[in-house]
Amino acid sequence: MREKLEQDFDRFKRELPRDFPAHVRQAYRIDLTARYLGELVPHPIGKGSGQLSLNAGQLEDDAAAGLAFAVLNTVIAEDETGARTMAAWAIHETKMKVERRPAGGGRAGWTVTWKGRGWDRTFTDYLTLVRIGRDLTRAGRLLVVPSVKYHLPRLAEPFREGEYRYTTAQLADAWRSRRSSWKRTSRPRWRATRSPTIARRSCGGCARCRHASMPHRPSRSASP
């Protein structure tokens, strides 16, 4: 097994075979098939939400590279007037830091840290990107998943239902196809986050956020 892995490392160190899940299945008898948000994907390698998933060109590159999925940059929920409780998170702030870091065996390596915030363009622009992702998904080239940051209220504060309803409805409408009927395979799915960490930075540390010293809850995914 070690010899076979070393051979493949040398063989594919520049570029993986286009259908590498098939190669892994044949060479190592390992099925890489997985599920993401209920959708079947050929392998579990994809791109998380961030600064590398905020335009059509990046999505096309992801599809060409053979990624299984890509989560779009996180948009901040808003109501029908454009008001956003979490607007402090929708600013242009991006920074990449590259540092040397020793590996487990003592070998020197590198680590890359991204510092970024949410979508800082208009919601209309985001919906346009969602439609592009929808088309890539339906063509079977790449599973594209929108991401939205919803309002997390303080203990005595109500949820901003207008933001939830408007943003959710707009995302669902953007995913619907005008050319085909509503099918199970075309249901909208997106990553919905209500992170206490993000809320703490935006609200200054309210009582509800201070209770978030417990392990972070995983982000929830919506599928209406």
C-alpha positions as CSV (number, residue, x, y, z in Angstrom):
1,M,0.0,0.0,0.0
2,R,2.8,2.4,0.9
3,E,4.6,1.8,-2.4
4,K,1.4,2.3,-4.3
5,L,0.7,5.6,-2.5
6,E,4.3,6.8,-3.2
7,Q,3.9,6.0,-6.9
8,D,0.6,7.9,-7.1
9,F,2.1,10.8,-5.2
10,D,4.9,11.1,-7.8
11,R,2.5,10.5,-10.7
12,F,-0.2,13.0,-9.6
13,K,1.9,15.6,-7.7
14,R,1.1,18.2,-10.3
15,E,-2.4,17.4,-11.1
16,L,-4.9,14.7,-10.1
17,P,-6.6,12.6,-12.7
18,R,-9.9,14.1,-13.8
19,D,-11.9,11.2,-12.4
20,F,-9.8,10.6,-9.3
21,P,-12.7,9.0,-7.3
22,A,-12.7,6.3,-10.0
23,H,-9.0,5.9,-9.7
24,V,-9.2,5.6,-5.9
25,R,-12.0,3.1,-6.1
26,Q,-10.1,1.0,-8.6
27,A,-6.6,1.2,-7.1
28,Y,-7.5,1.3,-3.4
29,R,-11.0,-0.2,-3.2
30,I,-12.3,2.9,-1.4
31,D,-15.5,4.6,-2.4
32,L,-15.3,8.4,-1.9
33,T,-19.0,9.0,-2.6
34,A,-20.5,11.3,0.0
35,R,-23.6,13.4,0.7
36,Y,-23.7,17.1,1.4
37,L,-27.0,18.6,2.5
38,G,-28.7,15.4,1.3
39,E,-27.2,15.7,-2.2
40,L,-25.0,12.9,-3.5
41,V,-21.4,14.1,-4.4
42,P,-18.6,12.0,-6.0
43,H,-16.1,12.8,-3.3
44,P,-16.0,15.0,-0.1
45,I,-13.5,17.6,-1.4
46,G,-15.0,21.0,-1.8
47,K,-14.6,24.7,-0.9
48,G,-16.0,26.4,2.2
49,S,-17.5,29.9,2.3
50,G,-15.0,32.7,2.0
51,Q,-13.2,35.1,-0.2
52,L,-12.5,32.4,-2.8
53,S,-16.2,31.8,-3.6
54,L,-17.6,35.2,-4.4
55,N,-17.7,35.4,-8.2
56,A,-18.6,33.4,-11.3
57,G,-15.0,33.0,-12.4
58,Q,-14.1,31.3,-9.2
59,L,-17.0,28.9,-9.5
60,E,-16.1,28.0,-13.0
61,D,-12.5,27.3,-11.9
62,D,-13.9,25.1,-9.1
63,A,-16.0,23.1,-11.6
64,A,-13.0,22.7,-14.0
65,A,-10.8,21.6,-11.1
66,G,-13.3,18.8,-10.2
67,L,-14.4,20.0,-6.8
68,A,-17.5,18.4,-5.5
69,F,-19.1,21.5,-4.0
70,A,-18.5,25.1,-3.2
71,V,-20.2,27.2,-0.5
72,L,-20.7,30.8,-1.5
73,N,-19.4,33.8,0.5
74,T,-21.8,34.6,3.3
75,V,-24.5,37.2,2.6
76,I,-26.0,39.1,5.5
77,A,-29.7,38.8,5.9
78,E,-31.9,41.9,5.2
79,D,-35.5,42.8,5.1
80,E,-37.5,44.2,2.2
81,T,-36.3,47.7,2.9
82,G,-32.6,46.7,2.7
83,A,-32.1,47.1,6.5
84,R,-29.7,44.6,8.1
85,T,-29.3,44.1,11.8
86,M,-25.9,42.4,11.2
87,A,-24.8,45.1,8.8
88,A,-21.4,45.5,10.7
89,W,-20.5,42.1,9.2
90,A,-21.1,43.2,5.6
91,I,-17.9,45.2,5.1
92,H,-14.9,44.7,2.8
93,E,-12.2,43.4,5.1
94,T,-9.9,40.7,3.7
95,K,-6.5,39.7,4.8
96,M,-4.4,36.6,4.2
97,K,-1.5,35.6,6.4
98,V,1.0,33.0,5.4
99,E,3.2,31.5,8.2
100,R,5.8,28.8,8.6
101,R,4.6,25.9,10.8
102,P,6.3,22.6,11.7
103,A,4.5,19.4,10.8
104,G,3.9,16.6,13.2
105,G,7.1,14.8,12.2
106,G,9.1,18.0,12.6
107,R,9.3,18.9,8.9
108,A,8.8,22.6,8.1
109,G,5.6,23.5,6.3
110,W,3.2,26.4,5.8
111,T,-0.2,27.5,7.1
112,V,-2.5,30.1,5.5
113,T,-5.0,32.0,7.6
114,W,-7.8,34.0,6.0
115,K,-9.5,36.9,7.8
116,G,-12.6,38.0,6.0
117,R,-16.2,39.1,6.6
118,G,-19.5,38.7,4.8
119,W,-20.7,39.7,1.3
120,D,-20.2,43.5,1.0
121,R,-22.0,44.0,-2.3
122,T,-25.7,44.3,-3.0
123,F,-28.1,41.5,-2.3
124,T,-29.2,41.7,-5.9
125,D,-25.6,40.9,-6.9
126,Y,-25.6,38.0,-4.6
127,L,-28.9,36.6,-6.1
128,T,-27.3,36.8,-9.5
129,L,-24.4,34.7,-8.2
130,V,-26.9,32.3,-6.7
131,R,-28.5,31.8,-10.1
132,I,-25.1,31.1,-11.7
133,G,-24.5,28.5,-9.0
134,R,-27.9,27.0,-9.6
135,D,-27.1,26.5,-13.2
136,L,-23.8,24.9,-12.4
137,T,-25.5,22.6,-9.9
138,R,-28.3,21.5,-12.4
139,A,-25.7,20.9,-15.1
140,G,-24.0,18.4,-12.7
141,R,-20.8,20.3,-12.8
142,L,-20.6,21.6,-9.2
143,L,-22.9,21.6,-6.2
144,V,-23.1,25.3,-5.3
145,V,-24.5,26.2,-1.8
146,P,-25.4,29.8,-0.9
147,S,-24.6,30.9,2.7
148,V,-26.5,33.4,4.8
149,K,-25.9,35.0,8.1
150,Y,-29.2,35.6,10.0
151,H,-29.8,37.8,13.0
152,L,-29.0,36.4,16.4
153,P,-30.9,38.5,19.0
154,R,-30.0,39.3,22.5
155,L,-31.9,37.5,25.3
156,A,-34.7,40.1,25.6
157,E,-34.7,41.0,21.9
158,P,-37.0,39.5,19.3
159,F,-35.9,37.9,16.2
160,R,-35.9,40.1,13.1
161,E,-38.5,38.0,11.4
162,G,-38.6,40.4,8.4
163,E,-35.0,39.6,7.6
164,Y,-35.5,35.9,7.9
165,R,-38.6,35.9,5.7
166,Y,-37.4,38.2,3.0
167,T,-33.9,36.8,2.6
168,T,-35.1,33.2,2.7
169,A,-37.9,33.9,0.1
170,Q,-35.4,35.7,-2.2
171,L,-32.9,32.9,-2.1
172,A,-35.6,30.3,-2.8
173,D,-36.9,32.3,-5.7
174,A,-33.4,32.8,-7.1
175,W,-32.9,29.0,-7.1
176,R,-36.1,28.2,-8.8
177,S,-35.9,27.6,-12.6
178,R,-38.2,29.5,-14.9
179,R,-37.7,26.7,-17.5
180,S,-38.6,23.6,-15.5
181,S,-41.0,22.4,-12.9
182,W,-40.2,22.3,-9.2
183,K,-38.3,19.0,-8.7
184,R,-36.8,17.4,-5.7
185,T,-33.3,17.6,-7.2
186,S,-33.8,21.4,-7.7
187,R,-34.8,22.2,-4.2
188,P,-32.8,25.2,-2.8
189,R,-30.3,24.4,-0.1
190,W,-28.1,26.8,1.7
191,R,-25.8,27.2,4.7
192,A,-27.5,29.2,7.4
193,T,-25.3,30.5,10.2
194,R,-26.3,32.2,13.5
195,S,-22.8,32.2,15.0
196,P,-22.5,33.6,18.5
197,T,-18.9,34.5,17.7
198,I,-20.0,36.7,14.9
199,A,-22.8,38.2,16.9
200,R,-20.5,39.0,19.8
201,R,-18.2,41.0,17.4
202,S,-21.2,42.9,16.0
203,C,-23.2,43.7,19.2
204,G,-20.2,44.3,21.5
205,G,-20.8,41.3,23.8
206,C,-24.3,41.0,25.0
207,A,-25.5,38.6,27.7
208,R,-26.6,36.1,25.1
209,C,-23.3,36.2,23.3
210,R,-21.4,35.8,26.6
211,H,-23.2,32.5,27.1
212,A,-21.5,31.3,24.0
213,S,-18.3,30.3,25.9
214,M,-19.6,26.7,25.4
215,P,-18.3,24.8,22.3
216,H,-19.6,26.5,19.1
217,R,-22.7,25.1,17.7
218,P,-22.4,23.8,14.2
219,S,-24.0,25.9,11.5
220,R,-27.5,24.8,10.5
221,S,-28.5,24.2,7.0
222,A,-31.8,25.3,5.6
223,S,-33.8,23.3,3.0
224,P,-37.3,24.6,2.5
